[in-house]
Amino acid sequence: MRKRNKATAVEYAKRYYAANKDRFVMRATIRRHRKLGLAADLTAQDWNDALEHFGHACAYCGDAGALQKEHLQAVSHGGEFTRRNIVTACVPC
């Protein structure tokens, strides 16, 4: 059936991914960390707690723009994807 409706299936997958992008990114990050043998137990609630803790602003400069997850200790140096190692950061920082 998918072969007959390939265009519809592709469009559905694109919409689903766009609506759930944060979920896909989180799962990919956890998978990458586990493949490296690092702990990866950050949850959506942990991220929301971090946002609240830093007042929905960058932990470094205080900018309230678009925020992303930043490792305090880099993954290349053994930094894990855990609540203790993630802070909020704006793109420039």
SEFIZA-3560 file (N, C-alpha, C; in Angstrom, 3 decimals):
REM SEFIZA-3560
<numar><xx>0.817</xx><yy>-1.193</yy><zz>0.000</zz><atom>N</atom></numar>
<numar><xx>0.000</xx><yy>0.000</yy><zz>0.000</zz><atom>CA</atom></numar>
<numar><xx>0.862</xx><yy>1.259</yy><zz>0.000</zz><atom>C</atom></numar>
<numar><xx>1.975</xx><yy>1.214</yy><zz>0.722</zz><atom>N</atom></numar>
<numar><xx>2.835</xx><yy>2.392</yy><zz>0.793</zz><atom>CA</atom></numar>
<numar><xx>3.392</xx><yy>2.754</yy><zz>-0.582</zz><atom>C</atom></numar>
<numar><xx>3.677</xx><yy>1.736</yy><zz>-1.409</zz><atom>N</atom></numar>
<numar><xx>4.197</xx><yy>2.012</yy><zz>-2.742</zz><atom>CA</atom></numar>
<numar><xx>3.168</xx><yy>2.769</yy><zz>-3.573</zz><atom>C</atom></numar>
<numar><xx>1.914</xx><yy>2.427</yy><zz>-3.424</zz><atom>N</atom></numar>
<numar><xx>0.868</xx><yy>3.092</yy><zz>-4.197</zz><atom>CA</atom></numar>
<numar><xx>0.649</xx><yy>4.524</yy><zz>-3.713</zz><atom>C</atom></numar>
<numar><xx>0.862</xx><yy>4.769</yy><zz>-2.435</zz><atom>N</atom></numar>
<numar><xx>0.610</xx><yy>6.085</yy><zz>-1.850</zz><atom>CA</atom></numar>
<numar><xx>1.901</xx><yy>6.713</yy><zz>-1.323</zz><atom>C</atom></numar>
<numar><xx>2.975</xx><yy>6.508</yy><zz>-2.047</zz><atom>N</atom></numar>
<numar><xx>4.278</xx><yy>6.962</yy><zz>-1.575</zz><atom>CA</atom></numar>
<numar><xx>4.297</xx><yy>8.466</yy><zz>-1.293</zz><atom>C</atom></numar>
<numar><xx>3.757</xx><yy>9.263</yy><zz>-2.170</zz><atom>N</atom></numar>
<numar><xx>3.755</xx><yy>10.716</yy><zz>-1.978</zz><atom>CA</atom></numar>
<numar><xx>2.994</xx><yy>11.091</yy><zz>-0.715</zz><atom>C</atom></numar>
<numar><xx>1.874</xx><yy>10.434</yy><zz>-0.475</zz><atom>N</atom></numar>
<numar><xx>1.083</xx><yy>10.709</yy><zz>0.730</zz><atom>CA</atom></numar>
<numar><xx>1.856</xx><yy>10.290</yy><zz>1.975</zz><atom>C</atom></numar>
<numar><xx>2.492</xx><yy>9.129</yy><zz>1.923</zz><atom>N</atom></numar>
<numar><xx>3.260</xx><yy>8.639</yy><zz>3.066</zz><atom>CA</atom></numar>
<numar><xx>4.439</xx><yy>9.550</yy><zz>3.366</zz><atom>C</atom></numar>
<numar><xx>5.113</xx><yy>10.016</yy><zz>2.349</zz><atom>N</atom></numar>
<numar><xx>6.255</xx><yy>10.912</yy><zz>2.532</zz><atom>CA</atom></numar>
<numar><xx>5.790</xx><yy>12.226</yy><zz>3.140</zz><atom>C</atom></numar>
<numar><xx>4.690</xx><yy>12.748</yy><zz>2.646</zz><atom>N</atom></numar>
<numar><xx>4.155</xx><yy>14.007</yy><zz>3.181</zz><atom>CA</atom></numar>
<numar><xx>3.743</xx><yy>13.848</yy><zz>4.639</zz><atom>C</atom></numar>
<numar><xx>3.110</xx><yy>12.725</yy><zz>4.963</zz><atom>N</atom></numar>
<numar><xx>2.720</xx><yy>12.452</yy><zz>6.347</zz><atom>CA</atom></numar>
<numar><xx>3.955</xx><yy>12.382</yy><zz>7.244</zz><atom>C</atom></numar>
<numar><xx>4.998</xx><yy>11.686</yy><zz>6.802</zz><atom>N</atom></numar>
<numar><xx>6.221</xx><yy>11.551</yy><zz>7.590</zz><atom>CA</atom></numar>
<numar><xx>6.870</xx><yy>12.909</yy><zz>7.826</zz><atom>C</atom></numar>
<numar><xx>6.877</xx><yy>13.761</yy><zz>6.820</zz><atom>N</atom></numar>
<numar><xx>7.452</xx><yy>15.108</yy><zz>6.974</zz><atom>CA</atom></numar>
<numar><xx>6.682</xx><yy>15.917</yy><zz>8.005</zz><atom>C</atom></numar>
<numar><xx>5.354</xx><yy>15.862</yy><zz>7.924</zz><atom>N</atom></numar>
<numar><xx>4.521</xx><yy>16.602</yy><zz>8.886</zz><atom>CA</atom></numar>
<numar><xx>4.713</xx><yy>16.071</yy><zz>10.299</zz><atom>C</atom></numar>
<numar><xx>4.772</xx><yy>14.730</yy><zz>10.421</zz><atom>N</atom></numar>
<numar><xx>4.945</xx><yy>14.116</yy><zz>11.737</zz><atom>CA</atom></numar>
<numar><xx>6.295</xx><yy>14.512</yy><zz>12.343</zz><atom>C</atom></numar>
<numar><xx>7.351</xx><yy>14.461</yy><zz>11.543</zz><atom>N</atom></numar>
<numar><xx>8.675</xx><yy>14.843</yy><zz>12.020</zz><atom>CA</atom></numar>
<numar><xx>8.696</xx><yy>16.315</yy><zz>12.434</zz><atom>C</atom></numar>
<numar><xx>8.102</xx><yy>17.184</yy><zz>11.632</zz><atom>N</atom></numar>
<numar><xx>8.081</xx><yy>18.614</yy><zz>11.952</zz><atom>CA</atom></numar>
<numar><xx>7.343</xx><yy>18.876</yy><zz>13.254</zz><atom>C</atom></numar>
<numar><xx>6.265</xx><yy>18.147</yy><zz>13.488</zz><atom>N</atom></numar>
<numar><xx>5.479</xx><yy>18.338</yy><zz>14.704</zz><atom>CA</atom></numar>
<numar><xx>6.157</xx><yy>17.742</yy><zz>15.931</zz><atom>C</atom></numar>
<numar><xx>7.074</xx><yy>16.792</yy><zz>15.738</zz><atom>N</atom></numar>
<numar><xx>7.718</xx><yy>16.089</yy><zz>16.855</zz><atom>CA</atom></numar>
<numar><xx>9.236</xx><yy>16.175</yy><zz>16.787</zz><atom>C</atom></numar>
<numar><xx>9.770</xx><yy>17.246</yy><zz>16.231</zz><atom>N</atom></numar>
<numar><xx>11.203</xx><yy>17.361</yy><zz>16.011</zz><atom>CA</atom></numar>
<numar><xx>12.001</xx><yy>17.248</yy><zz>17.308</zz><atom>C</atom></numar>
<numar><xx>11.549</xx><yy>17.912</yy><zz>18.372</zz><atom>N</atom></numar>
<numar><xx>12.269</xx><yy>17.851</yy><zz>19.643</zz><atom>CA</atom></numar>
<numar><xx>12.406</xx><yy>16.417</yy><zz>20.140</zz><atom>C</atom></numar>
<numar><xx>11.358</xx><yy>15.650</yy><zz>19.966</zz><atom>N</atom></numar>
<numar><xx>11.375</xx><yy>14.251</yy><zz>20.395</zz><atom>CA</atom></numar>
<numar><xx>12.406</xx><yy>13.448</yy><zz>19.607</zz><atom>C</atom></numar>
<numar><xx>12.449</xx><yy>13.639</yy><zz>18.285</zz><atom>N</atom></numar>
<numar><xx>13.405</xx><yy>12.924</yy><zz>17.443</zz><atom>CA</atom></numar>
<numar><xx>14.843</xx><yy>13.323</yy><zz>17.776</zz><atom>C</atom></numar>
<numar><xx>15.078</xx><yy>14.607</yy><zz>17.988</zz><atom>N</atom></numar>
<numar><xx>16.418</xx><yy>15.090</yy><zz>18.320</zz><atom>CA</atom></numar>
<numar><xx>16.872</xx><yy>14.511</yy><zz>19.660</zz><atom>C</atom></numar>
<numar><xx>15.979</xx><yy>14.497</yy><zz>20.646</zz><atom>N</atom></numar>
<numar><xx>16.312</xx><yy>13.955</yy><zz>21.964</zz><atom>CA</atom></numar>
<numar><xx>16.665</xx><yy>12.474</yy><zz>21.863</zz><atom>C</atom></numar>
<numar><xx>15.880</xx><yy>11.717</yy><zz>21.107</zz><atom>N</atom></numar>
<numar><xx>16.152</xx><yy>10.283</yy><zz>20.971</zz><atom>CA</atom></numar>
<numar><xx>17.479</xx><yy>10.031</yy><zz>20.259</zz><atom>C</atom></numar>
<numar><xx>17.782</xx><yy>10.827</yy><zz>19.237</zz><atom>N</atom></numar>
<numar><xx>19.044</xx><yy>10.666</yy><zz>18.509</zz><atom>CA</atom></numar>
<numar><xx>20.233</xx><yy>11.005</yy><zz>19.406</zz><atom>C</atom></numar>
<numar><xx>20.087</xx><yy>12.036</yy><zz>20.219</zz><atom>N</atom></numar>
<numar><xx>21.159</xx><yy>12.429</yy><zz>21.127</zz><atom>CA</atom></numar>
<numar><xx>21.407</xx><yy>11.346</yy><zz>22.168</zz><atom>C</atom></numar>
<numar><xx>20.343</xx><yy>10.807</yy><zz>22.732</zz><atom>N</atom></numar>
<numar><xx>20.474</xx><yy>9.733</yy><zz>23.723</zz><atom>CA</atom></numar>
<numar><xx>21.153</xx><yy>8.524</yy><zz>23.088</zz><atom>C</atom></numar>
<numar><xx>20.753</xx><yy>8.180</yy><zz>21.876</zz><atom>N</atom></numar>
<numar><xx>21.356</xx><yy>7.030</yy><zz>21.187</zz><atom>CA</atom></numar>
<numar><xx>22.852</xx><yy>7.255</yy><zz>20.960</zz><atom>C</atom></numar>
<numar><xx>23.236</xx><yy>8.464</yy><zz>20.519</zz><atom>N</atom></numar>
<numar><xx>24.640</xx><yy>8.771</yy><zz>20.274</zz><atom>CA</atom></numar>
<numar><xx>25.460</xx><yy>8.647</yy><zz>21.560</zz><atom>C</atom></numar>
<numar><xx>24.939</xx><yy>9.160</yy><zz>22.663</zz><atom>N</atom></numar>
<numar><xx>25.658</xx><yy>9.087</yy><zz>23.931</zz><atom>CA</atom></numar>
<numar><xx>25.803</xx><yy>7.643</yy><zz>24.406</zz><atom>C</atom></numar>
<numar><xx>24.750</xx><yy>6.867</yy><zz>24.264</zz><atom>N</atom></numar>
<numar><xx>24.821</xx><yy>5.471</yy><zz>24.710</zz><atom>CA</atom></numar>
<numar><xx>25.797</xx><yy>4.667</yy><zz>23.869</zz><atom>C</atom></numar>
<numar><xx>25.884</xx><yy>4.967</yy><zz>22.566</zz><atom>N</atom></numar>
<numar><xx>26.857</xx><yy>4.284</yy><zz>21.717</zz><atom>CA</atom></numar>
<numar><xx>28.282</xx><yy>4.600</yy><zz>22.158</zz><atom>C</atom></numar>
<numar><xx>28.487</xx><yy>5.800</yy><zz>22.736</zz><atom>N</atom></numar>
<numar><xx>29.800</xx><yy>6.191</yy><zz>23.242</zz><atom>CA</atom></numar>
<numar><xx>30.053</xx><yy>5.678</yy><zz>24.658</zz><atom>C</atom></numar>
<numar><xx>29.057</xx><yy>5.010</yy><zz>25.242</zz><atom>N</atom></numar>
<numar><xx>29.201</xx><yy>4.476</yy><zz>26.588</zz><atom>CA</atom></numar>
<numar><xx>28.995</xx><yy>5.522</yy><zz>27.678</zz><atom>C</atom></numar>
<numar><xx>28.308</xx><yy>6.605</yy><zz>27.348</zz><atom>N</atom></numar>
<numar><xx>28.060</xx><yy>7.675</yy><zz>28.310</zz><atom>CA</atom></numar>
<numar><xx>26.624</xx><yy>7.615</yy><zz>28.805</zz><atom>C</atom></numar>
<numar><xx>26.418</xx><yy>8.106</yy><zz>30.015</zz><atom>N</atom></numar>
<numar><xx>25.066</xx><yy>8.163</yy><zz>30.560</zz><atom>CA</atom></numar>
<numar><xx>24.230</xx><yy>9.130</yy><zz>29.740</zz><atom>C</atom></numar>
<numar><xx>22.978</xx><yy>8.788</yy><zz>29.555</zz><atom>N</atom></numar>
<numar><xx>22.073</xx><yy>9.639</yy><zz>28.780</zz><atom>CA</atom></numar>
<numar><xx>20.671</xx><yy>9.473</yy><zz>29.344</zz><atom>C</atom></numar>
<numar><xx>20.377</xx><yy>10.229</yy><zz>30.389</zz><atom>N</atom></numar>
<numar><xx>19.070</xx><yy>10.077</yy><zz>31.017</zz><atom>CA</atom></numar>
<numar><xx>18.321</xx><yy>11.400</yy><zz>31.170</zz><atom>C</atom></numar>
<numar><xx>18.666</xx><yy>12.393</yy><zz>30.356</zz><atom>N</atom></numar>
<numar><xx>17.960</xx><yy>13.670</yy><zz>30.397</zz><atom>CA</atom></numar>
<numar><xx>16.549</xx><yy>13.475</yy><zz>29.845</zz><atom>C</atom></numar>
<numar><xx>15.572</xx><yy>13.948</yy><zz>30.584</zz><atom>N</atom></numar>
<numar><xx>14.183</xx><yy>13.825</yy><zz>30.153</zz><atom>CA</atom></numar>
<numar><xx>13.647</xx><yy>15.201</yy><zz>29.761</zz><atom>C</atom></numar>
<numar><xx>12.488</xx><yy>15.199</yy><zz>29.141</zz><atom>N</atom></numar>
<numar><xx>11.845</xx><yy>16.470</yy><zz>28.789</zz><atom>CA</atom></numar>
<numar><xx>11.570</xx><yy>17.277</yy><zz>30.054</zz><atom>C</atom></numar>
<numar><xx>11.206</xx><yy>16.609</yy><zz>31.136</zz><atom>N</atom></numar>
<numar><xx>10.952</xx><yy>17.310</yy><zz>32.402</zz><atom>CA</atom></numar>
<numar><xx>12.245</xx><yy>17.923</yy><zz>32.943</zz><atom>C</atom></numar>
<numar><xx>13.370</xx><yy>17.219</yy><zz>32.817</zz><atom>N</atom></numar>
<numar><xx>14.660</xx><yy>17.777</yy><zz>33.243</zz><atom>CA</atom></numar>
<numar><xx>14.978</xx><yy>19.046</yy><zz>32.454</zz><atom>C</atom></numar>
<numar><xx>14.709</xx><yy>19.017</yy><zz>31.155</zz><atom>N</atom></numar>
<numar><xx>14.971</xx><yy>20.188</yy><zz>30.312</zz><atom>CA</atom></numar>
<numar><xx>14.063</xx><yy>21.345</yy><zz>30.717</zz><atom>C</atom></numar>
<numar><xx>12.799</xx><yy>21.055</yy><zz>30.969</zz><atom>N</atom></numar>
<numar><xx>11.875</xx><yy>22.095</yy><zz>31.427</zz><atom>CA</atom></numar>
<numar><xx>12.327</xx><yy>22.668</yy><zz>32.766</zz><atom>C</atom></numar>
<numar><xx>12.839</xx><yy>21.813</yy><zz>33.656</zz><atom>N</atom></numar>
<numar><xx>13.363</xx><yy>22.286</yy><zz>34.943</zz><atom>CA</atom></numar>
<numar><xx>14.568</xx><yy>23.194</yy><zz>34.732</zz><atom>C</atom></numar>
<numar><xx>15.436</xx><yy>22.843</yy><zz>33.786</zz><atom>N</atom></numar>
<numar><xx>16.607</xx><yy>23.680</yy><zz>33.490</zz><atom>CA</atom></numar>
<numar><xx>16.165</xx><yy>25.039</yy><zz>32.945</zz><atom>C</atom></numar>
<numar><xx>15.176</xx><yy>25.035</yy><zz>32.064</zz><atom>N</atom></numar>
<numar><xx>14.649</xx><yy>26.295</yy><zz>31.538</zz><atom>CA</atom></numar>
<numar><xx>14.107</xx><yy>27.160</yy><zz>32.669</zz><atom>C</atom></numar>
<numar><xx>13.359</xx><yy>26.554</yy><zz>33.571</zz><atom>N</atom></numar>
<numar><xx>12.820</xx><yy>27.297</yy><zz>34.715</zz><atom>CA</atom></numar>
<numar><xx>13.950</xx><yy>27.824</yy><zz>35.598</zz><atom>C</atom></numar>
<numar><xx>14.949</xx><yy>26.980</yy><zz>35.848</zz><atom>N</atom></numar>
<numar><xx>16.064</xx><yy>27.362</yy><zz>36.715</zz><atom>CA</atom></numar>
<numar><xx>16.801</xx><yy>28.591</yy><zz>36.183</zz><atom>C</atom></numar>
<numar><xx>16.988</xx><yy>28.641</yy><zz>34.878</zz><atom>N</atom></numar>
<numar><xx>17.707</xx><yy>29.761</yy><zz>34.261</zz><atom>CA</atom></numar>
<numar><xx>16.765</xx><yy>30.848</yy><zz>33.753</zz><atom>C</atom></numar>
<numar><xx>15.494</xx><yy>30.774</yy><zz>34.128</zz><atom>N</atom></numar>
<numar><xx>14.538</xx><yy>31.813</yy><zz>33.763</zz><atom>CA</atom></numar>
<numar><xx>14.286</xx><yy>31.920</yy><zz>32.274</zz><atom>C</atom></numar>
<numar><xx>14.306</xx><yy>30.781</yy><zz>31.572</zz><atom>N</atom></numar>
<numar><xx>14.109</xx><yy>30.747</yy><zz>30.120</zz><atom>CA</atom></numar>
<numar><xx>15.074</xx><yy>31.692</yy><zz>29.407</zz><atom>C</atom></numar>
<numar><xx>16.307</xx><yy>31.739</yy><zz>29.899</zz><atom>N</atom></numar>
<numar><xx>17.344</xx><yy>32.591</yy><zz>29.314</zz><atom>CA</atom></numar>
<numar><xx>18.650</xx><yy>31.806</yy><zz>29.242</zz><atom>C</atom></numar>
<numar><xx>19.567</xx><yy>32.316</yy><zz>28.454</zz><atom>N</atom></numar>
<numar><xx>20.886</xx><yy>31.696</yy><zz>28.314</zz><atom>CA</atom></numar>
<numar><xx>21.615</xx><yy>31.714</yy><zz>29.660</zz><atom>C</atom></numar>
<numar><xx>22.218</xx><yy>30.594</yy><zz>30.018</zz><atom>N</atom></numar>
<numar><xx>22.957</xx><yy>30.507</yy><zz>31.280</zz><atom>CA</atom></numar>
<numar><xx>24.224</xx><yy>31.358</yy><zz>31.251</zz><atom>C</atom></numar>
<numar><xx>24.730</xx><yy>31.682</yy><zz>30.073</zz><atom>N</atom></numar>
<numar><xx>25.977</xx><yy>32.414</yy><zz>29.959</zz><atom>CA</atom></numar>
<numar><xx>25.780</xx><yy>33.923</yy><zz>29.848</zz><atom>C</atom></numar>
<numar><xx>24.869</xx><yy>34.354</yy><zz>28.957</zz><atom>N</atom></numar>
<numar><xx>24.723</xx><yy>35.795</yy><zz>28.715</zz><atom>CA</atom></numar>
<numar><xx>23.375</xx><yy>36.359</yy><zz>29.157</zz><atom>C</atom></numar>
<numar><xx>22.411</xx><yy>35.500</yy><zz>29.454</zz><atom>N</atom></numar>
<numar><xx>21.110</xx><yy>35.963</yy><zz>29.906</zz><atom>CA</atom></numar>
<numar><xx>20.135</xx><yy>36.302</yy><zz>28.797</zz><atom>C</atom></numar>
<numar><xx>20.516</xx><yy>36.080</yy><zz>27.533</zz><atom>N</atom></numar>
<numar><xx>19.629</xx><yy>36.365</yy><zz>26.400</zz><atom>CA</atom></numar>
<numar><xx>18.446</xx><yy>35.396</yy><zz>26.425</zz><atom>C</atom></numar>
<numar><xx>17.267</xx><yy>35.903</yy><zz>26.134</zz><atom>N</atom></numar>
<numar><xx>16.054</xx><yy>35.086</yy><zz>26.182</zz><atom>CA</atom></numar>
<numar><xx>15.631</xx><yy>34.627</yy><zz>24.791</zz><atom>C</atom></numar>
<numar><xx>16.534</xx><yy>34.586</yy><zz>23.839</zz><atom>N</atom></numar>
<numar><xx>16.203</xx><yy>34.156</yy><zz>22.477</zz><atom>CA</atom></numar>
<numar><xx>16.042</xx><yy>32.654</yy><zz>22.390</zz><atom>C</atom></numar>
<numar><xx>16.271</xx><yy>32.116</yy><zz>21.207</zz><atom>N</atom></numar>
<numar><xx>16.173</xx><yy>30.670</yy><zz>20.982</zz><atom>CA</atom></numar>
<numar><xx>17.245</xx><yy>29.964</yy><zz>21.803</zz><atom>C</atom></numar>
<numar><xx>16.833</xx><yy>28.982</yy><zz>22.579</zz><atom>N</atom></numar>
<numar><xx>17.754</xx><yy>28.268</yy><zz>23.464</zz><atom>CA</atom></numar>
<numar><xx>17.967</xx><yy>26.836</yy><zz>23.007</zz><atom>C</atom></numar>
<numar><xx>19.131</xx><yy>26.316</yy><zz>23.340</zz><atom>N</atom></numar>
<numar><xx>19.452</xx><yy>24.931</yy><zz>23.029</zz><atom>CA</atom></numar>
<numar><xx>20.149</xx><yy>24.301</yy><zz>24.228</zz><atom>C</atom></numar>
<numar><xx>20.291</xx><yy>22.994</yy><zz>24.184</zz><atom>N</atom></numar>
<numar><xx>20.950</xx><yy>22.266</yy><zz>25.267</zz><atom>CA</atom></numar>
<numar><xx>22.465</xx><yy>22.350</yy><zz>25.074</zz><atom>C</atom></numar>
<numar><xx>23.172</xx><yy>22.748</yy><zz>26.108</zz><atom>N</atom></numar>
<numar><xx>24.624</xx><yy>22.892</yy><zz>26.053</zz><atom>CA</atom></numar>
<numar><xx>25.244</xx><yy>22.008</yy><zz>27.125</zz><atom>C</atom></numar>
<numar><xx>26.246</xx><yy>21.233</yy><zz>26.748</zz><atom>N</atom></numar>
<numar><xx>26.968</xx><yy>20.407</yy><zz>27.716</zz><atom>CA</atom></numar>
<numar><xx>27.980</xx><yy>21.273</yy><zz>28.468</zz><atom>C</atom></numar>
<numar><xx>27.998</xx><yy>21.169</yy><zz>29.788</zz><atom>N</atom></numar>
<numar><xx>29.037</xx><yy>21.858</yy><zz>30.556</zz><atom>CA</atom></numar>
<numar><xx>30.382</xx><yy>21.204</yy><zz>30.276</zz><atom>C</atom></numar>
<numar><xx>30.412</xx><yy>19.875</yy><zz>30.342</zz><atom>N</atom></numar>
<numar><xx>31.608</xx><yy>19.120</yy><zz>29.968</zz><atom>CA</atom></numar>
<numar><xx>31.334</xx><yy>18.519</yy><zz>28.595</zz><atom>C</atom></numar>
<numar><xx>32.174</xx><yy>18.798</yy><zz>27.633</zz><atom>N</atom></numar>
<numar><xx>31.958</xx><yy>18.362</yy><zz>26.257</zz><atom>CA</atom></numar>
<numar><xx>31.876</xx><yy>16.841</yy><zz>26.147</zz><atom>C</atom></numar>
<numar><xx>31.089</xx><yy>16.376</yy><zz>25.192</zz><atom>N</atom></numar>
<numar><xx>30.945</xx><yy>14.939</yy><zz>24.946</zz><atom>CA</atom></numar>
<numar><xx>32.308</xx><yy>14.331</yy><zz>24.620</zz><atom>C</atom></numar>
<numar><xx>33.138</xx><yy>15.068</yy><zz>23.885</zz><atom>N</atom></numar>
<numar><xx>34.462</xx><yy>14.555</yy><zz>23.521</zz><atom>CA</atom></numar>
<numar><xx>35.363</xx><yy>14.353</yy><zz>24.736</zz><atom>C</atom></numar>
<numar><xx>34.990</xx><yy>14.978</yy><zz>25.851</zz><atom>N</atom></numar>
<numar><xx>35.750</xx><yy>14.812</yy><zz>27.096</zz><atom>CA</atom></numar>
<numar><xx>34.970</xx><yy>13.992</yy><zz>28.118</zz><atom>C</atom></numar>
<numar><xx>34.000</xx><yy>13.216</yy><zz>27.655</zz><atom>N</atom></numar>
<numar><xx>33.247</xx><yy>12.337</yy><zz>28.545</zz><atom>CA</atom></numar>
<numar><xx>32.004</xx><yy>12.968</yy><zz>29.139</zz><atom>C</atom></numar>
<numar><xx>31.584</xx><yy>14.114</yy><zz>28.627</zz><atom>N</atom></numar>
<numar><xx>30.391</xx><yy>14.772</yy><zz>29.143</zz><atom>CA</atom></numar>
<numar><xx>29.137</xx><yy>13.977</yy><zz>28.836</zz><atom>C</atom></numar>
<numar><xx>28.329</xx><yy>13.758</yy><zz>29.846</zz><atom>N</atom></numar>
<numar><xx>27.136</xx><yy>12.939</yy><zz>29.697</zz><atom>CA</atom></numar>
<numar><xx>25.911</xx><yy>13.798</yy><zz>29.417</zz><atom>C</atom></numar>
<numar><xx>24.865</xx><yy>13.168</yy><zz>28.930</zz><atom>N</atom></numar>
<numar><xx>23.606</xx><yy>13.844</yy><zz>28.611</zz><atom>CA</atom></numar>
<numar><xx>22.678</xx><yy>13.688</yy><zz>29.810</zz><atom>C</atom></numar>
<numar><xx>23.062</xx><yy>14.314</yy><zz>30.913</zz><atom>N</atom></numar>
<numar><xx>22.313</xx><yy>14.234</yy><zz>32.157</zz><atom>CA</atom></numar>
<numar><xx>21.980</xx><yy>15.634</yy><zz>32.643</zz><atom>C</atom></numar>
<numar><xx>21.075</xx><yy>15.727</yy><zz>33.573</zz><atom>N</atom></numar>
<numar><xx>20.629</xx><yy>17.019</yy><zz>34.100</zz><atom>CA</atom></numar>
<numar><xx>21.801</xx><yy>17.809</yy><zz>34.690</zz><atom>C</atom></numar>
<numar><xx>22.746</xx><yy>17.139</yy><zz>35.276</zz><atom>N</atom></numar>
<numar><xx>23.876</xx><yy>17.821</yy><zz>35.915</zz><atom>CA</atom></numar>
<numar><xx>24.864</xx><yy>18.399</yy><zz>34.899</zz><atom>C</atom></numar>
<numar><xx>24.788</xx><yy>17.975</yy><zz>33.653</zz><atom>N</atom></numar>
<numar><xx>25.757</xx><yy>18.407</yy><zz>32.650</zz><atom>CA</atom></numar>
<numar><xx>25.138</xx><yy>19.261</yy><zz>31.534</zz><atom>C</atom></numar>
<numar><xx>23.857</xx><yy>19.579</yy><zz>31.629</zz><atom>N</atom></numar>
<numar><xx>23.173</xx><yy>20.349</yy><zz>30.590</zz><atom>CA</atom></numar>
<numar><xx>22.692</xx><yy>21.681</yy><zz>31.142</zz><atom>C</atom></numar>
<numar><xx>22.969</xx><yy>22.747</yy><zz>30.386</zz><atom>N</atom></numar>
<numar><xx>22.456</xx><yy>24.077</yy><zz>30.724</zz><atom>CA</atom></numar>
<numar><xx>21.808</xx><yy>24.678</yy><zz>29.478</zz><atom>C</atom></numar>
<numar><xx>21.067</xx><yy>25.754</yy><zz>29.678</zz><atom>N</atom></numar>
<numar><xx>20.466</xx><yy>26.453</yy><zz>28.543</zz><atom>CA</atom></numar>
<numar><xx>21.496</xx><yy>27.405</yy><zz>27.942</zz><atom>C</atom></numar>
<numar><xx>21.514</xx><yy>27.485</yy><zz>26.617</zz><atom>N</atom></numar>
<numar><xx>22.456</xx><yy>28.388</yy><zz>25.939</zz><atom>CA</atom></numar>
<numar><xx>21.830</xx><yy>28.905</yy><zz>24.661</zz><atom>C</atom></numar>
<numar><xx>22.119</xx><yy>30.177</yy><zz>24.363</zz><atom>N</atom></numar>
<numar><xx>21.664</xx><yy>30.741</yy><zz>23.089</zz><atom>CA</atom></numar>
<numar><xx>22.640</xx><yy>30.273</yy><zz>21.996</zz><atom>C</atom></numar>
<numar><xx>22.259</xx><yy>30.443</yy><zz>20.757</zz><atom>N</atom></numar>
<numar><xx>23.069</xx><yy>29.951</yy><zz>19.651</zz><atom>CA</atom></numar>
<numar><xx>24.465</xx><yy>30.587</yy><zz>19.622</zz><atom>C</atom></numar>
<numar><xx>24.608</xx><yy>31.920</yy><zz>19.789</zz><atom>N</atom></numar>
<numar><xx>25.957</xx><yy>32.494</yy><zz>19.757</zz><atom>CA</atom></numar>
<numar><xx>26.886</xx><yy>31.988</yy><zz>20.866</zz><atom>C</atom></numar>
<numar><xx>26.328</xx><yy>31.778</yy><zz>22.050</zz><atom>N</atom></numar>
<numar><xx>27.168</xx><yy>31.296</yy><zz>23.166</zz><atom>CA</atom></numar>
<numar><xx>27.556</xx><yy>29.856</yy><zz>22.970</zz><atom>C</atom></numar>
//
